[in-house]
Amino acid sequence: MCCRLDMPSLASALRRGILAFGLLLLLVQETQSVQAAAAPDRFERISPAEAGYDAERLQALADFLAQAGSQSMLLLHEGRVFFEWGDVRKPLLLHSMRKALLNALVGQCVARGRLRLEATLAELGIDDTAPALTAEERRATVLQLLQSRSGIYHPAAAESAAMQAAKPPRGSHAPGAHWHYNNWDFNAAAAVLERACGPVFEAFDRDIAKPLGMLDWQACIGRWSEGDPEPDAAWLARWDGFVQSEPSRSRFPAQHFRLSAHDLALYGQLYLQGGRWRGQQLLPRDWIEQSTQPVSVVQPQWGLAYGRLWDVLLPARPEDPPAFFHTGVDVHMLGVYPLQRLVMVHRVDTEAGSRFTPRDLVQVIRLMHAARRALPPLPQPGSAAAASR
């Protein structure tokens, strides 16, 4: 476990009379952290025109972000930035976007042959605090956890009062019969993953963050348990992730991540590239394709569906690849649009508090799409954009 060092903690250490050698080590760590924050990022820049977007319309988007209270936004075409607004290097809590990160870790574990999607909770020995899971509930499979179709409506960690109130009654739906966005499913899926392939944060650091070259992730992981003081912005700023335990509700904690817009865009680009990164297949392409197929049509009037730990937009034509995304408290968003070869990241400083609303996010999406002029031609073989895949 580590902690991001700040000046108040350094002053406190001095007051406690830490030995000079220990202080020197701390100063070296702080210098390295500052250098890392100042390092050039991982993305090439191109003009909006090169990406097929109108600069004046993107300025209207930038004006709206400032007015609405956004924190940052990035737009990438073929892995190159053509729109950048705000501090894209500041880590912030992902909220529910953590589920999209879990997708890659489960996919890698399945690809290694260490986790079977058809395995039932009974086979895996999964149960929870009283009232325990019923025999019917334990028929749910790992795949149904990922699809949020387990039919298990047990209390869960990191579940708001509104989420608890919206849950169907226990036993009202058989496994696989009904979709309900359910933190119990996601937390249990993370627990199953850890049993099969080790701790979630270690796997993310080793198999995702480092291969992608994330710059602002330092793998500093904290813990919060019920009864502890509520996490505030100062406490959150110490960590890149934390485990939220609420044993009175469930034995399965929630695993929270904090990432910058820059590092989250790297993750989205991995999915746009079919799991391939710098010549290596980090994540099976077929896993991405299967995960981003619409399984449960959630809001047909808006063409919204859910796949495996990803929201999915129903394509206008059957032959088109679906766009997919995940939001956090309806204001953060990571979106991947394969047809436009676009990755979109939008962040709000929900840790400090913001006036930004879910309706504002809808307007951000509208302005983003309205700025597109035409789809640029596909990169020619041998070009820099093609080689990056």
N, C-alpha and C positions, 0 to 999 in steps of 0.2 A: 504494500500500500504506500502511496506517495501523496504529496500535497503540493499544490502550486505555491511557491514561496512568494510572499509579498513583503513590503517594507515594514508594516506593523509587526509581523511575525519575526522579522529580523531584529527590530529594535527590542522586542521582548526577549529574544535569545541573548542579546547583548546584556540586558539587565540581569539575566540569570547567570552571567559570567561564564559563557561557553568558552572552552579552550580555543586558542588562536587557530590551531590547525583545523578544528571543526568549523570555525567561522569561515576560514578560507575555502573549505569545501562547499559551504553553502553559497558563498559569493560566486564561485565558479559555476555552480548550478544555475544561479540567477542570471549570470552573464550568458550562459548557453541558451536559457529560455528566451532572453531578450533577442539574441541573435537569430533564434529560430523564428520568432515572431516577425523579425524584419527581413527574413529571407524572401527572395523572389518566389512567387507562387508557381503552380504547376501548369498554368494555362497560357497558351498563346492568345493574343488579341487580334481580332479582325474588325472591320467596319460593319455597321449594320447592313450596308448595301451588299457586302460580300455574303452575308447570311440570308439575304432576301428580305430585309426589314427596312422600314422607313425611319430615318433618324428623327424627324420632327414628331412622328407619332410616339416614338420611344421617349422623347422628351416629355410628352403629355403623360406617359406612364410614370416617369421620374417625378413629375410635379405631383401626381396623385399620391405616390408613395410618401413624399414629404408631408403632404397635407393630412394623410390618413394616420400617420404614426408608425410606418414600417421601420424596421431596423436595417435590413439589407435585402438585396435581390441580385441574382445572377441568371443570365441567359446564355446558354452555350449552343452553338451549332457545330456539329461534327467535332465536339470536344474543344472548340475555341470560343472564347468569350467575345460576345458582341454587345452585351449590355451588362453594366455593373453599377450598382448603387448602394451606398452605405458602407458599413464596416463588415466586409465579407470574411474577416479573419477572427471575429469574436465568437467563441463557443457559447452556445445557448442550449437550454433544455429542448430535447426533441419532442417531448410529450408522446403522443401516439405514433409519431413517425418511427419510434423504436421498433415497431412491428416489422417495418420494411427492412430494417437491419437484420432482424431475426431470420427473415426469409433466406438470406444468403448463407447464414451459418447452418441452418437446417439443411439447405441444399447441399452444402459441402459434406455434411455428416452423412446424408443419405448416399451421396456419390462414393463415399469411402466404404459403404456396405455395413455401417455400424448402427443404422437406424432404418427401420422398415415403416413405411407410411401406413401399411395395413395393420400394424400391430395395435392391439386393443389396450386400453388402460389396465384391464384385468391381467393381461399377459405381462405387462410392464410393472405390475405391482403398485399402480398409482391409486392412492386414496387421499382423503382430506379430513380435516377436523370435523367433529360432530356438528350437525348430523352428517355422517359419513356418506360416501357415494353409494348409491344403490347398485344392485347387480345389473340393472338395465343401463344406468349411466356408465358403468365400467365397460360396456360394450362399445363405447365410442372409440374411434381410432385416432392415431396421430394425424392423419390427413384431415379428419373432421375438426381437430383442434386448429389446424392452420386455416381452414375455411370458415372458422367460427360457426360451425354447425354441430357441435358436440351434443347439444341438448342438455348440458349440465349448467344449472343456474345457481350454483353454490356461491356464497359471498367470496369476494376476491380482494387482494391487495390493490391499492391505487385505483379504487373505484369510488367515484363521487356519489353523493346522495342521489343525484338525478339518475345516474347509471343504475344504482341499486333499485330505485323506484320503477325503472323501465323494464327490469328483468321479468320474464315470464315466470310463473310459479314452477318450483321444482317438479319434475316428472310430467310436465305438460307437453313435451315434445320428445319423441324418440331420437336417438343419435342419427344425424344425417338428414332429418326430416324438415328442419327449420333453421333459417339463418337469423342470428341475433348477434350484434357486435358485443363481444363478451370478453372482458379482461381475464376472467377465469381461464378461458381457453388459451389465451396468449401466455399467461403466466405459467400454466401447466405445460405448454409446449416448450417454454424455456427450460423448465425443470427436466423434462424428458430429454431435451438436447444435452443438458449438462451431464446427465447420467450416461449418455452414450458417447459423448465427444469432449467432455471436460467443461470447465467454467466458461460462461458466455463471454465475459470481457477479455479473458486471455485468448480465446479463439478469435474474437474480433480484432484484437491487436496483432496477433500473429498472421492470420489468414486474410484479413481485409485491409486494415489500416496501414500496415507496413508495406505490403505489396503495392498498394495504390499510391504510397508516398504522401499520406496525410500529414499536413504540417502543424496543425493546431491540436491534435490529439496526443496526449502524453500518457495515457493509460493510468491516470490517477483515479482510483476508485474508492468511494466512501460508502458508509452504511447509515441508514436511518431506520429506526424502529419505532413502532407506536409507543407513545409516552415520551419520546424525545421532543425537544422544542421544534416547532414547525420550521422546515428549511427556509431560510431567507436568501436574498441575493448574495450576501457575503459568504454564506456557507456553500451555496451552489458553486460559486466561482472557484472554489478550491478543487473541484473534481471534474473529471471528464465523464464520469458516470457514477451511479450509486445504486445500491440494493435497498429497496423499500420493503421492510418486513412488517406484516400485520398479523401475527399468529392468532389473534382472537377471531380473525375472519377466515384465514386460510394458511396452510403450511407453505404455500408457494409464493415467494416474494415477486415483486415487479423489478425488472432490470431497466434502469433509466440511463439514457445516453445524453451527453452534451457534445455537440459538434458545431463547428463554424459552417457558414454557407459554403465556403471554399471546399472544405472536406466533404460535406454532404453532396456537393456537385460532382466530386470525384466518384462517389458511390453511385450516383445516378448515371454517370457516363459509363461505368462498368456494365450496367444493365443495358444501356443503349447499344453497347458494343457486343452484346450477346455473351457477356461473362469473360471476354478475352481482354487481356491487358499486357501490353508490351511483349507480345509473342507467347504469353502463357494463358491457358484456359483456367482462370481462377474459379469459375463457377460454370457448371454445364449449361450450354445454350438451351437444351431441351427443358432443364429445370426452370429457367426464366420463362420460356414459352408456356409451359404448363401452369406456372404460378400466376401468369398474367392473362389467363383465359377467364372470361366471365362465368362463374359458377352459380352465383346467387344474384339475380336481378333485384337490386335494392330499391331504386327509384326509377321506374321505367320512363316517367315523364321527362327525366333529365338524362336518360341513357346511362345511369350509374349502376355498376355491379360490383361484386366482390369476388376475388380469386383466392389465392393463398397468401395472406398477409399483405395484400395489395388491393387497393381500390382500382377498378377497371372501368374505362369508358367504352361503351358499346360502339364498335366501328360503324361508320355510315355505310360501308360496303363490306360484305362478308370476306372479300379477299384482302382487305386492309388489315395491317397489324393493329391491335388495340393499343391505345395510349393507357398508361397506368400511373398511379400516383398514391401518395398517402399524405394526410394532413395531421396536424397536431393542434388540438383545441380549436380546430376550424379556422386558424389564422396562419399557422406555419404550413408550408407545402413543399414537397419534393415531387416534381412531375417529370415523366419520361414520355416523349411523343415520337415514336419511331418513324412515323410517316413524314414528319417535319424534320427529323434528325436533330431534335431539340431536347435539351435538359433545362428545367426551370427549378430554381430554388428561391423561396421567399421566407424571410425570417422576421419575427417580431420579438422585441425584448419583453417577453412575458415574465421574466424573472424580476425585473424592476417595476413592471406595470406599464400598460400601454392602452391607448384609446382605440386601437385598431379593432375592427369588428369582423365577424364572418362575412357580412355583406360586403365589406371592403375587399375581402379576398376575391369574391366573385367579380368585382369591378377590376381588380388587378388582372385576373385571367382574361377578361374581355378586352382590356386595353392591350395586353400582350398579343392576343390573336389579331386584334385590329391593326397592329403595327406591321403585320406580315404583308409583304407586297407580292412575292411569288416564291415558289420553291426553287432554290438554286439547283443546277444540274448535279447529278451524282459525281463524286470525285473520280478522276480517271485513275486506272491502275498505275501504281508507281508514284502517285502524288503524295505530298506530306500528309494530307488528311486520310488517304487510304492506308498509308504505312502505319499510322497511329493505331490502327485496329489490330 
